[in-house]
Amino acid sequence: MAPRLEHYAWLSIGAAAATIALKLAAWAVTDSVGLLSDALESLVNLAAALLALSMLRLAARPPDAAHPYGRTKAEYFASGVEGALIVLAAAAIVWAALPRLFDPKPIAAPWLGIAINALASAINLGCGLLLVAAGRRLHSIALEADGHHLMTDVWTSVGVVAGVALVDLTGWAVLDPLVALAVAAHIVWIGVSLMRRSFRGLMDAAIPEAERAEIERIFAEYRRRYGVEFHALLTRQAGARRFVSFHLLVPDSWTVAHAHRLSEEIEERIRSLVPNAATITHIEPISHPSSYDDLRLERW
């Protein structure tokens, strides 16, 4: 794994450990089930960060005979399991909140708990923003998912803090478990979204439309310049890696060396515009009928 990816993963682990300690302290001084629900979600953050680190290390291992295309899809397992852990955390929150819903209890030292929780949220906010930006820049779905999770934790904390403050201002102790249940519903939605995104990645989805449009612009340019043709463009993405294959149809009079030089030039152009792309070109004679028998994406 690139050292900078590992550094970001360790930053996430450190932030999760710090926020767990702070949020558990906030729960200890207040006995608020809402603040307990926030601390439980932070436990998921730590588990997710540890999983992301291990999957990033696995994804970074170079291709070998058993895995010729590498192991970059390991990042999807990290984000998928993170989604499942979030749903489990929501179940734990519901388990803790339901008894309080029927037997509300006052919150002790609410403003001290709020202050401690706010410090934890500030740590999550800074780390989450950094991870999302790094994940997008480095094309790492695991880092980006971890960052988004931390950002949702911030909004969860805002809701919990608002609930604790309202309990103190209104005296309605039932608001505390109600806020906890609302947090549970929110993070279930986040967890399911992460699992769906991971599932799409494991299904060999095409690269983004904007990147496919860049490839088509390159094809249009070379059609005008050299009278060549293209078809059977196939793309997929696996974590940070992109895979692009296409058929290049060249004039019959061209030598193999001439066609190869042009294909290398086109592939280099594609790699310069599509991050982390592996390219494969199949060269065919432009006037031969058999060259047009494979216009479909796959032969069966």
Backbone bond lengths (Angstrom), bond angles and torsions (degrees), N, CA, C in turn:
res aa  C-N    CA-C-N  psi(-1)  N-CA   C-N-CA  omega(-1)  CA-C   N-CA-C  phi
1 M - - - 1.458 - - 1.521 109.36 -
2 A 1.327 113.79 139.76 1.455 118.11 176.19 1.522 109.00 -57.17
3 P 1.337 116.94 134.86 1.467 119.57 -176.65 1.511 113.18 -53.25
4 R 1.336 118.31 -37.45 1.459 119.10 -175.55 1.535 111.58 -68.11
5 L 1.354 117.95 -32.43 1.456 120.04 175.00 1.526 110.20 -64.30
6 E 1.321 116.70 -43.85 1.457 120.46 179.57 1.525 110.70 -63.81
7 H 1.318 116.78 -37.96 1.460 119.54 178.91 1.527 111.10 -61.30
8 Y 1.340 116.41 -42.81 1.463 119.83 178.96 1.530 110.84 -65.12
9 A 1.334 117.10 -38.86 1.458 120.38 179.17 1.528 110.92 -63.69
10 W 1.326 117.05 -41.67 1.468 120.11 177.91 1.531 110.91 -66.60
11 L 1.324 117.30 -34.78 1.467 120.39 176.31 1.532 109.86 -61.38
12 S 1.336 116.75 -41.89 1.455 120.69 178.89 1.523 111.11 -63.89
13 I 1.326 117.22 -39.79 1.469 121.19 178.46 1.529 110.49 -63.57
14 G 1.334 116.58 -44.50 1.459 120.45 178.86 1.519 112.29 -62.75
15 A 1.346 115.81 -42.18 1.465 119.50 179.25 1.527 110.76 -64.53
16 A 1.339 116.95 -40.75 1.466 120.29 -179.88 1.523 110.72 -63.94
17 A 1.328 117.06 -43.35 1.473 119.82 -179.95 1.529 110.87 -63.04
18 A 1.328 117.01 -42.07 1.467 120.51 -179.53 1.525 111.29 -65.31
19 T 1.329 117.17 -43.28 1.469 119.51 -177.85 1.531 111.44 -70.38
20 I 1.330 117.50 -33.06 1.474 119.49 175.93 1.527 109.85 -60.64
21 A 1.326 116.27 -48.05 1.466 120.18 -179.59 1.529 111.20 -60.04
22 L 1.326 116.96 -44.03 1.461 120.42 -178.29 1.526 111.68 -67.81
23 K 1.338 116.93 -43.41 1.463 119.35 -176.62 1.525 111.68 -71.71
24 L 1.318 117.20 -34.70 1.465 118.86 174.46 1.534 110.53 -65.17
25 A 1.334 115.61 -36.21 1.467 119.01 176.33 1.524 110.24 -64.76
26 A 1.349 116.84 -41.33 1.464 120.34 178.31 1.526 111.04 -62.16
27 W 1.331 116.92 -40.71 1.465 120.22 177.64 1.536 110.53 -66.37
28 A 1.331 116.93 -39.89 1.462 120.81 -177.34 1.524 111.82 -62.72
29 V 1.323 117.30 -37.46 1.470 119.08 -177.13 1.526 112.36 -83.40
30 T 1.346 117.74 -17.71 1.462 120.29 -175.85 1.520 114.29 -110.79
31 D 1.346 117.05 -27.41 1.469 122.58 -172.28 1.524 110.55 59.38
32 S 1.337 116.37 33.69 1.469 122.35 179.61 1.515 109.79 -89.56
33 V 1.340 117.34 125.14 1.453 119.69 178.04 1.523 110.78 -69.25
34 G 1.321 116.91 -25.95 1.462 120.24 175.21 1.520 111.21 -64.52
35 L 1.332 116.27 -46.93 1.460 120.06 177.38 1.523 111.49 -67.16
36 L 1.343 117.65 -31.50 1.461 120.07 174.30 1.523 110.68 -63.94
37 S 1.327 117.24 -40.89 1.468 120.23 178.75 1.520 110.88 -62.10
38 D 1.332 116.44 -37.61 1.461 120.43 178.04 1.528 110.51 -65.94
39 A 1.326 117.24 -39.39 1.466 120.77 178.51 1.526 111.25 -66.57
40 L 1.326 117.19 -37.87 1.467 120.36 178.68 1.532 110.88 -63.85
41 E 1.335 116.46 -38.64 1.464 118.44 177.37 1.523 110.81 -64.75
42 S 1.330 117.37 -34.21 1.460 119.79 178.32 1.524 111.89 -68.62
43 L 1.333 117.46 -29.29 1.464 119.92 173.01 1.527 110.46 -61.82
44 V 1.335 115.38 -38.38 1.465 119.69 175.55 1.534 109.96 -64.08
45 N 1.331 116.43 -38.37 1.468 119.54 177.81 1.522 111.25 -56.76
46 L 1.332 116.55 -42.91 1.461 120.18 -179.30 1.528 110.77 -65.90
47 A 1.336 116.81 -45.93 1.465 119.85 178.75 1.524 110.52 -60.87
48 A 1.340 116.47 -41.39 1.456 120.27 -179.65 1.526 111.60 -66.05
49 A 1.330 117.09 -38.98 1.464 120.14 179.76 1.524 111.32 -66.39
50 L 1.332 116.88 -39.74 1.467 120.09 177.32 1.524 110.69 -65.41
51 L 1.333 116.28 -40.93 1.459 119.85 178.07 1.528 110.48 -65.33
52 A 1.334 117.15 -42.46 1.463 120.46 179.68 1.522 110.79 -59.90
53 L 1.336 117.26 -40.98 1.461 120.38 178.83 1.533 110.82 -61.64
54 S 1.326 117.02 -45.85 1.463 119.60 -178.66 1.524 111.59 -66.09
55 M 1.351 117.46 -39.31 1.469 120.36 -179.70 1.520 111.83 -72.08
56 L 1.332 117.72 -34.24 1.462 120.29 175.85 1.523 110.61 -64.28
57 R 1.319 115.98 -39.42 1.471 119.84 177.18 1.525 110.76 -64.23
58 L 1.338 116.34 -42.40 1.464 119.92 179.10 1.528 110.52 -65.80
59 A 1.340 116.95 -43.89 1.459 120.80 -178.13 1.525 112.05 -63.70
60 A 1.325 117.08 -28.65 1.465 120.81 -176.98 1.525 113.25 -80.98
61 R 1.333 117.55 -9.25 1.465 118.54 179.92 1.518 110.23 -64.75
62 P 1.330 118.25 138.24 1.463 120.71 -175.42 1.525 112.07 -68.53
63 P 1.340 118.16 156.64 1.464 121.18 176.57 1.530 110.90 -58.68
64 D 1.328 115.72 150.63 1.454 120.88 175.54 1.525 108.34 -142.65
65 A 1.326 117.32 -173.86 1.459 120.32 -175.95 1.530 111.54 -61.96
66 A 1.322 117.38 -35.34 1.463 120.60 -179.27 1.523 112.63 -80.63
67 H 1.328 117.02 -24.14 1.469 122.06 -179.30 1.532 108.73 -133.49
68 P 1.339 117.86 72.33 1.473 120.41 -173.97 1.525 113.88 -64.39
69 Y 1.333 117.75 -21.59 1.464 120.51 178.96 1.532 111.92 -100.99
70 G 1.315 116.66 11.88 1.456 120.42 178.97 1.522 112.20 82.73
71 R 1.325 115.49 -169.94 1.468 121.73 -176.85 1.525 111.27 -126.92
72 T 1.317 117.18 30.51 1.465 120.58 -173.26 1.524 113.12 -65.58
73 K 1.337 117.25 -20.66 1.463 118.91 178.52 1.521 111.99 -68.77
74 A 1.314 118.16 -10.18 1.464 120.22 177.88 1.525 111.36 -56.83
75 E 1.342 117.29 -28.19 1.463 119.93 179.37 1.524 111.48 -62.36
76 Y 1.344 117.15 -32.91 1.456 119.65 179.39 1.528 111.11 -67.07
77 F 1.336 116.55 -34.14 1.463 119.01 176.53 1.526 109.90 -63.67
78 A 1.333 116.61 -39.05 1.466 120.04 -179.91 1.521 111.00 -61.30
79 S 1.343 117.18 -48.88 1.460 119.36 -177.87 1.526 111.28 -70.59
80 G 1.350 117.96 -32.77 1.455 120.36 178.16 1.513 112.23 -67.63
81 V 1.336 117.00 -45.41 1.465 120.03 178.40 1.524 110.12 -66.71
82 E 1.326 117.34 -34.80 1.460 119.96 176.40 1.522 110.38 -59.90
83 G 1.337 116.82 -42.07 1.458 120.13 176.99 1.513 111.96 -60.69
84 A 1.334 116.90 -42.51 1.467 120.50 178.76 1.526 111.32 -64.68
85 L 1.335 117.54 -39.16 1.460 120.86 178.05 1.530 111.64 -64.23
86 I 1.325 115.96 -36.30 1.459 119.72 178.14 1.522 110.52 -62.86
87 V 1.334 116.39 -42.48 1.466 119.90 178.86 1.530 110.46 -63.48
88 L 1.328 116.92 -39.50 1.472 119.67 177.07 1.525 111.22 -64.18
89 A 1.323 117.00 -38.55 1.469 120.20 176.86 1.525 110.17 -62.42
90 A 1.326 116.99 -38.57 1.464 120.20 178.07 1.527 110.87 -62.33
91 A 1.339 116.46 -39.99 1.465 119.80 177.88 1.525 110.62 -62.48
92 A 1.339 117.22 -40.19 1.463 120.77 178.51 1.523 111.24 -64.58
93 I 1.325 116.26 -37.51 1.473 120.16 178.67 1.525 110.51 -64.59
94 V 1.332 116.68 -44.32 1.466 120.66 178.83 1.526 110.14 -60.96
95 W 1.328 116.20 -42.81 1.461 121.36 179.29 1.538 111.33 -58.71
96 A 1.347 116.34 -39.61 1.467 120.17 -179.56 1.525 112.23 -77.83
97 A 1.343 117.45 -30.30 1.464 120.73 -172.60 1.528 113.47 -85.20
98 L 1.328 118.93 -32.67 1.460 120.36 -173.96 1.535 113.32 -59.45
99 P 1.357 119.31 -45.15 1.482 117.25 178.22 1.530 112.97 -59.75
100 R 1.346 116.58 -37.31 1.468 120.19 179.42 1.535 111.67 -69.86
101 L 1.333 116.21 -25.02 1.455 119.37 179.72 1.531 110.27 -64.80
102 F 1.343 116.32 -36.27 1.460 121.28 -179.01 1.531 112.29 -93.80
103 D 1.334 115.85 -14.35 1.470 119.54 178.66 1.539 108.92 -139.77
104 P 1.358 116.83 71.32 1.472 120.39 -175.91 1.524 111.74 -61.48
105 K 1.342 115.31 146.52 1.456 120.95 178.78 1.518 109.32 -129.40
106 P 1.324 118.32 147.99 1.467 120.47 178.84 1.532 111.76 -67.67
107 I 1.323 114.60 156.27 1.465 120.80 179.88 1.522 108.93 -98.72
108 A 1.341 116.08 129.41 1.461 121.15 178.16 1.533 109.85 -88.95
109 A 1.323 116.88 143.09 1.475 123.67 175.96 1.531 112.07 43.96
110 P 1.353 117.85 55.53 1.465 119.85 -174.28 1.528 114.02 -61.36
111 W 1.332 117.58 -39.76 1.460 118.91 -173.81 1.526 111.97 -74.86
112 L 1.319 117.48 -28.08 1.465 119.46 172.92 1.530 109.44 -67.20
113 G 1.326 116.63 -43.05 1.465 120.35 177.01 1.522 111.78 -61.37
114 I 1.329 116.28 -40.11 1.464 120.46 178.99 1.532 110.49 -63.22
115 A 1.335 116.30 -42.87 1.467 119.99 -179.22 1.531 111.20 -62.93
116 I 1.339 116.46 -43.43 1.472 120.03 179.62 1.527 110.12 -64.80
117 N 1.333 116.42 -42.37 1.462 120.78 -179.12 1.531 111.11 -66.06
118 A 1.327 116.66 -35.29 1.461 120.09 179.32 1.533 110.90 -64.15
119 L 1.321 117.02 -38.29 1.465 120.14 177.26 1.528 110.74 -63.25
120 A 1.336 116.07 -42.43 1.463 119.84 177.74 1.524 110.78 -62.39
121 S 1.333 116.86 -39.96 1.465 120.85 -179.93 1.527 111.52 -65.34
122 A 1.322 116.64 -36.41 1.463 119.71 178.28 1.529 110.95 -63.42
123 I 1.332 116.52 -39.30 1.472 120.47 176.89 1.527 109.94 -63.34
124 N 1.340 116.51 -45.77 1.462 120.34 179.35 1.522 111.80 -62.37
125 L 1.320 116.59 -41.09 1.464 120.24 -178.40 1.524 111.28 -61.88
126 G 1.333 116.68 -49.45 1.466 119.71 -179.90 1.516 112.08 -62.08
127 C 1.328 116.86 -44.71 1.466 120.68 -178.91 1.522 110.96 -68.09
128 G 1.329 117.30 -41.07 1.460 120.60 -179.41 1.513 112.29 -62.88
129 L 1.328 117.42 -45.57 1.466 120.65 178.14 1.528 111.10 -60.18
130 L 1.324 116.50 -41.21 1.459 121.15 -179.34 1.538 110.76 -65.92
131 L 1.338 117.79 -42.56 1.460 121.10 -178.07 1.528 111.93 -68.79
132 V 1.318 117.78 -40.45 1.471 120.24 178.41 1.522 110.32 -62.38
133 A 1.325 116.63 -45.55 1.467 119.95 179.53 1.527 111.16 -63.73
134 A 1.332 116.85 -42.47 1.464 120.44 179.65 1.522 111.14 -67.30
135 G 1.339 117.70 -40.31 1.457 120.84 179.29 1.507 111.98 -61.58
136 R 1.334 117.29 -41.46 1.472 120.30 178.71 1.521 110.88 -69.52
137 R 1.321 116.59 -41.66 1.463 119.78 -178.20 1.521 111.96 -67.38
138 L 1.330 116.60 -37.86 1.463 121.61 -176.54 1.532 112.55 -98.63
139 H 1.352 116.36 3.88 1.465 122.31 177.09 1.528 111.54 57.48
140 S 1.334 116.23 46.61 1.462 122.01 179.18 1.524 109.33 -114.72
141 I 1.349 116.95 109.30 1.468 120.35 -179.64 1.520 111.15 -67.39
142 A 1.344 117.15 -30.19 1.465 119.75 -179.74 1.525 110.85 -66.27
143 L 1.339 117.03 -46.15 1.464 119.98 178.77 1.530 110.90 -65.72
144 E 1.328 116.25 -42.21 1.460 119.28 -178.70 1.526 110.93 -64.33
145 A 1.352 116.83 -42.45 1.467 120.28 178.59 1.521 110.73 -62.90
146 D 1.332 116.66 -40.78 1.459 120.29 178.95 1.525 110.71 -63.58
147 G 1.327 116.26 -41.16 1.458 119.88 178.26 1.522 112.77 -64.73
148 H 1.349 116.24 -42.69 1.461 119.52 178.02 1.527 110.86 -63.49
149 H 1.335 116.19 -36.45 1.452 119.27 178.24 1.532 110.52 -62.94
150 L 1.331 116.34 -42.98 1.461 119.06 178.23 1.524 111.38 -63.50
151 M 1.338 116.55 -36.78 1.467 119.58 179.18 1.526 111.31 -66.81
152 T 1.347 117.08 -39.14 1.465 118.74 176.91 1.525 110.35 -66.79
153 D 1.321 116.52 -31.37 1.460 120.23 176.85 1.525 110.39 -63.62
154 V 1.328 116.16 -35.60 1.461 119.67 178.29 1.535 110.18 -62.29
155 W 1.357 115.74 -46.73 1.464 119.08 -179.53 1.529 110.71 -66.54
156 T 1.331 116.62 -36.08 1.460 120.01 174.49 1.523 110.18 -58.47
157 S 1.328 116.18 -45.73 1.465 120.63 -179.36 1.519 111.68 -63.15
158 V 1.342 116.31 -38.90 1.468 119.75 177.72 1.525 110.33 -59.65
159 G 1.356 115.63 -44.01 1.463 118.97 178.72 1.521 112.51 -64.77
160 V 1.330 116.27 -40.91 1.460 120.34 179.85 1.526 110.88 -64.68
161 V 1.310 115.97 -45.71 1.471 120.35 179.56 1.527 110.69 -61.22
162 A 1.346 116.11 -41.91 1.466 119.59 177.98 1.531 110.50 -60.95
163 G 1.352 116.31 -40.32 1.457 120.03 178.73 1.516 112.56 -64.52
164 V 1.320 116.73 -43.75 1.468 120.67 179.26 1.535 110.08 -63.09
165 A 1.335 116.19 -41.66 1.465 119.48 179.00 1.527 110.99 -63.30
166 L 1.338 117.37 -41.61 1.464 120.94 179.72 1.529 111.56 -65.22
167 V 1.340 115.85 -37.63 1.469 118.84 177.12 1.525 109.95 -59.61
168 D 1.322 116.93 -44.16 1.466 120.49 -178.84 1.524 111.25 -68.50
169 L 1.355 116.55 -37.20 1.468 119.65 -175.84 1.524 112.26 -78.83
170 T 1.337 117.00 -31.57 1.464 120.02 -175.49 1.527 113.67 -104.68
171 G 1.333 116.31 -21.25 1.459 119.25 -175.44 1.515 113.99 79.57
172 W 1.327 117.48 5.46 1.468 120.84 179.81 1.529 108.85 -87.11
173 A 1.309 117.00 92.17 1.464 121.21 -176.30 1.521 112.63 -65.24
174 V 1.342 116.73 -22.57 1.470 119.57 -178.82 1.527 111.87 -66.56
175 L 1.337 117.38 -19.04 1.466 120.00 178.44 1.530 111.62 -62.98
176 D 1.333 116.54 -29.83 1.471 120.30 -177.72 1.538 111.63 -61.35
177 P 1.340 120.50 -54.60 1.463 119.09 177.30 1.522 113.32 -67.65
178 L 1.350 117.13 -30.33 1.464 118.91 178.00 1.531 111.03 -63.57
179 V 1.329 116.55 -41.52 1.461 120.25 176.58 1.531 110.28 -63.19
180 A 1.333 116.74 -41.21 1.464 120.11 178.81 1.519 111.59 -60.62
181 L 1.338 117.42 -41.09 1.465 120.98 178.66 1.525 111.09 -67.18
182 A 1.340 116.42 -37.05 1.466 119.50 176.25 1.528 110.61 -64.36
183 V 1.320 117.17 -39.65 1.468 121.06 175.94 1.523 110.14 -60.41
184 A 1.333 116.83 -43.44 1.459 120.58 -179.92 1.524 110.94 -59.96
185 A 1.330 116.89 -44.81 1.462 120.34 179.73 1.527 110.92 -62.26
186 H 1.330 115.88 -41.46 1.469 120.05 -179.22 1.520 111.70 -63.76
187 I 1.312 117.88 -45.08 1.462 118.56 -175.33 1.530 111.56 -76.73
188 V 1.352 117.95 -22.24 1.469 118.89 170.93 1.524 109.47 -61.62
189 W 1.323 116.27 -43.92 1.467 120.56 178.74 1.529 110.67 -60.14
190 I 1.328 117.22 -42.88 1.458 121.28 178.46 1.530 110.60 -62.98
191 G 1.338 116.24 -45.03 1.461 120.27 -178.68 1.513 112.27 -62.61
192 V 1.325 117.36 -43.72 1.463 120.86 179.16 1.526 110.30 -64.61
193 S 1.327 117.37 -38.76 1.477 120.76 178.55 1.520 111.20 -61.95
194 L 1.330 117.11 -41.87 1.464 120.81 178.54 1.527 111.14 -64.44
195 M 1.333 116.90 -41.47 1.458 119.64 179.87 1.527 111.40 -66.07
196 R 1.314 117.02 -38.81 1.474 120.02 178.18 1.519 110.88 -64.69
197 R 1.331 117.22 -41.44 1.462 120.21 179.48 1.529 110.85 -64.34
198 S 1.310 116.76 -40.09 1.460 120.35 178.18 1.521 111.14 -64.70
199 F 1.325 116.15 -40.35 1.467 120.46 179.06 1.520 110.53 -61.43
200 R 1.342 116.63 -42.66 1.468 119.50 178.71 1.528 110.84 -61.15
201 G 1.332 116.74 -40.06 1.458 119.58 179.52 1.516 112.49 -65.13
202 L 1.322 116.98 -38.88 1.461 120.37 179.49 1.520 112.11 -70.39
203 M 1.330 117.67 -16.24 1.462 121.68 179.48 1.524 112.72 -88.59
204 D 1.343 118.05 16.45 1.464 122.75 177.31 1.535 112.68 57.70
205 A 1.311 116.18 51.71 1.462 120.70 178.25 1.527 110.67 -65.28
206 A 1.338 116.04 152.39 1.459 121.41 177.30 1.527 110.05 -67.30
207 I 1.333 115.85 160.23 1.455 119.90 176.08 1.525 108.82 -66.99
208 P 1.333 119.38 163.59 1.464 121.16 -176.97 1.526 113.23 -56.64
209 E 1.318 115.31 151.55 1.469 121.84 -177.31 1.522 111.59 -57.21
210 A 1.326 117.86 -38.84 1.467 120.38 -178.97 1.527 111.31 -61.23
211 E 1.340 117.11 -38.74 1.459 120.54 179.68 1.530 111.10 -72.49
212 R 1.339 117.28 -36.40 1.470 119.48 175.34 1.523 110.81 -64.42
213 A 1.345 116.64 -36.55 1.467 120.10 178.36 1.532 111.14 -64.06
214 E 1.340 117.10 -36.87 1.464 120.40 177.06 1.529 110.75 -62.59
215 I 1.336 116.60 -40.71 1.469 120.51 178.61 1.527 110.01 -64.35
216 E 1.325 117.48 -42.90 1.464 120.50 -179.75 1.526 110.90 -64.37
217 R 1.327 118.22 -33.79 1.473 120.72 177.02 1.536 110.31 -65.87
218 I 1.328 116.22 -39.08 1.469 119.42 176.35 1.525 110.15 -62.88
219 F 1.326 116.69 -44.68 1.466 120.39 178.69 1.527 110.70 -58.58
220 A 1.335 117.39 -45.04 1.467 120.88 -178.78 1.529 110.92 -61.24
221 E 1.320 116.52 -39.65 1.466 120.33 178.82 1.527 111.46 -62.41
222 Y 1.329 117.44 -44.55 1.466 120.43 -177.34 1.525 111.89 -74.74
223 R 1.310 118.00 -26.65 1.468 119.57 172.59 1.522 110.00 -61.30
224 R 1.357 116.12 -45.40 1.471 120.65 -179.15 1.530 111.43 -66.48
225 R 1.325 116.38 -41.63 1.467 120.13 -173.31 1.525 114.13 -75.51
226 Y 1.336 116.93 -36.97 1.464 119.32 -169.77 1.527 114.87 -124.85
227 G 1.332 117.97 -2.93 1.457 119.10 -179.33 1.515 113.34 69.64
228 V 1.313 118.20 23.80 1.463 121.98 178.09 1.531 108.94 -91.60
229 E 1.321 115.83 172.79 1.453 120.52 179.38 1.541 109.09 -136.01
230 F 1.318 115.64 160.85 1.464 121.53 -179.27 1.526 109.47 -135.64
231 H 1.323 115.83 148.40 1.461 120.50 168.14 1.531 109.73 -160.14
232 A 1.333 114.69 -178.44 1.475 122.49 179.46 1.531 112.25 53.88
233 L 1.329 116.78 45.15 1.464 120.58 175.57 1.529 109.16 -72.26
234 L 1.323 116.65 124.23 1.464 123.35 178.07 1.525 108.74 -124.53
235 T 1.318 116.78 133.75 1.467 120.43 176.41 1.524 109.36 -136.02
236 R 1.312 115.92 152.42 1.461 122.01 171.47 1.520 107.82 -156.39
237 Q 1.323 115.28 162.24 1.457 119.57 177.52 1.522 109.67 -130.07
238 A 1.313 114.86 145.63 1.462 122.04 178.73 1.515 107.25 -138.26
239 G 1.334 116.11 97.37 1.461 119.16 -174.86 1.514 110.04 64.08
240 A 1.321 116.76 -126.64 1.462 120.94 -179.69 1.521 112.94 -80.88
241 R 1.336 118.43 -14.41 1.452 122.14 -176.59 1.519 111.38 -85.77
242 R 1.363 115.43 145.99 1.447 123.24 171.40 1.522 108.03 -120.20
243 F 1.332 116.45 144.50 1.459 121.46 178.00 1.525 108.27 -125.28
244 V 1.343 115.54 127.22 1.466 121.65 -175.98 1.522 108.38 -130.15
245 S 1.339 116.44 126.43 1.471 120.31 173.99 1.520 108.78 -133.06
246 F 1.318 116.16 150.40 1.470 121.03 -179.69 1.528 109.27 -160.82
247 H 1.322 115.84 164.96 1.455 122.21 176.33 1.527 108.67 -104.57
248 L 1.322 116.32 131.50 1.463 122.95 178.48 1.526 108.03 -109.62
249 L 1.338 116.83 117.72 1.468 122.28 -179.85 1.519 108.66 -100.42
250 V 1.330 117.14 120.42 1.471 122.33 -174.52 1.529 110.21 -117.32
251 P 1.360 117.70 158.76 1.468 120.41 176.55 1.526 111.92 -54.67
252 D 1.343 116.40 144.26 1.461 120.69 -175.83 1.525 112.80 -61.36
253 S 1.324 116.52 -26.84 1.463 120.02 -175.88 1.529 112.86 -78.10
254 W 1.304 118.18 -10.05 1.458 120.30 -177.43 1.529 110.68 -71.50
255 T 1.309 115.60 145.60 1.463 120.07 173.60 1.538 109.10 -80.23
256 V 1.313 114.77 163.12 1.466 119.33 177.03 1.522 110.28 -60.09
257 A 1.341 115.83 -39.67 1.466 119.68 -178.84 1.528 110.92 -63.53
258 H 1.337 116.50 -41.14 1.466 120.72 -179.94 1.532 110.29 -63.22
259 A 1.337 116.50 -47.26 1.461 121.04 -179.96 1.529 110.78 -63.75
260 H 1.328 116.05 -37.88 1.461 119.48 -179.56 1.528 111.07 -65.97
261 R 1.325 116.87 -41.40 1.469 119.77 179.38 1.525 110.64 -61.04
262 L 1.344 115.93 -42.45 1.467 118.60 -179.73 1.529 110.92 -67.24
263 S 1.325 117.78 -40.61 1.469 120.28 179.72 1.526 110.81 -63.16
264 E 1.349 116.69 -38.24 1.464 119.83 177.93 1.533 110.82 -64.16
265 E 1.333 115.73 -39.41 1.465 120.23 179.40 1.532 110.40 -64.97
266 I 1.328 116.75 -43.49 1.465 120.69 -179.44 1.522 110.15 -65.67
267 E 1.320 117.02 -43.23 1.460 120.28 179.87 1.530 111.13 -62.06
268 E 1.318 116.32 -39.08 1.463 119.64 178.90 1.524 110.44 -64.95
269 R 1.339 116.86 -39.19 1.467 120.46 177.18 1.536 110.30 -61.85
270 I 1.325 116.17 -43.78 1.466 120.02 -179.43 1.524 110.40 -63.30
271 R 1.333 116.80 -44.65 1.475 119.74 -179.25 1.521 112.13 -64.16
272 S 1.328 116.94 -27.74 1.467 119.67 179.38 1.525 111.81 -74.19
273 L 1.337 117.35 -22.34 1.458 121.42 -177.13 1.523 113.40 -105.32
274 V 1.328 117.42 -25.40 1.463 121.72 -179.43 1.529 107.26 -110.18
275 P 1.326 118.78 110.79 1.475 121.11 -174.43 1.527 112.45 -59.90
276 N 1.329 115.70 137.94 1.470 122.66 172.93 1.523 112.89 55.88
277 A 1.338 116.52 39.78 1.461 120.71 -176.71 1.527 111.59 -92.03
278 A 1.339 115.37 137.28 1.463 122.40 168.48 1.526 106.40 -106.33
279 T 1.338 117.52 127.09 1.462 121.29 -172.28 1.527 111.32 -116.63
280 I 1.330 116.30 144.11 1.459 123.30 176.95 1.522 108.13 -135.52
281 T 1.336 117.43 127.91 1.459 122.79 179.94 1.527 110.32 -116.99
282 H 1.327 115.36 135.76 1.472 121.44 172.79 1.524 107.28 -110.86
283 I 1.332 117.28 120.17 1.468 122.10 -175.67 1.522 109.92 -96.26
284 E 1.359 116.39 134.22 1.461 122.79 -178.59 1.534 110.32 -137.15
285 P 1.358 118.61 154.32 1.467 121.40 175.04 1.525 110.07 -73.82
286 I 1.307 117.32 135.12 1.465 121.07 -170.48 1.518 113.12 -71.31
287 S 1.343 118.50 -26.27 1.462 120.01 -175.75 1.524 113.52 -100.27
288 H 1.325 117.70 -2.33 1.461 119.61 -177.24 1.531 110.23 -83.11
289 P 1.357 118.12 128.32 1.479 120.33 -176.75 1.522 113.54 -56.62
290 S 1.333 118.07 -35.28 1.458 119.66 -177.71 1.528 112.74 -65.29
291 S 1.337 116.50 -19.40 1.467 119.77 178.73 1.522 112.07 -67.28
292 Y 1.348 115.41 -19.00 1.458 119.65 -176.87 1.525 112.34 -105.60
293 D 1.335 116.18 8.01 1.459 119.71 176.90 1.525 112.22 -81.80
294 D 1.344 116.51 -8.13 1.470 119.98 -176.05 1.528 111.59 -117.97
295 L 1.347 115.63 36.86 1.462 118.87 178.95 1.521 111.85 -69.20
296 R 1.317 117.19 -26.00 1.462 119.50 176.10 1.531 109.62 -67.03
297 L 1.323 114.78 159.93 1.456 118.53 -177.22 1.531 112.23 -68.12
298 E 1.315 116.46 -30.08 1.451 120.03 -177.63 1.519 110.35 -136.60
299 R 1.309 116.69 148.53 1.462 121.91 169.00 1.519 109.22 -102.35
300 W 1.324 116.18 137.35 1.466 119.96 179.93 1.514 109.20 -117.99
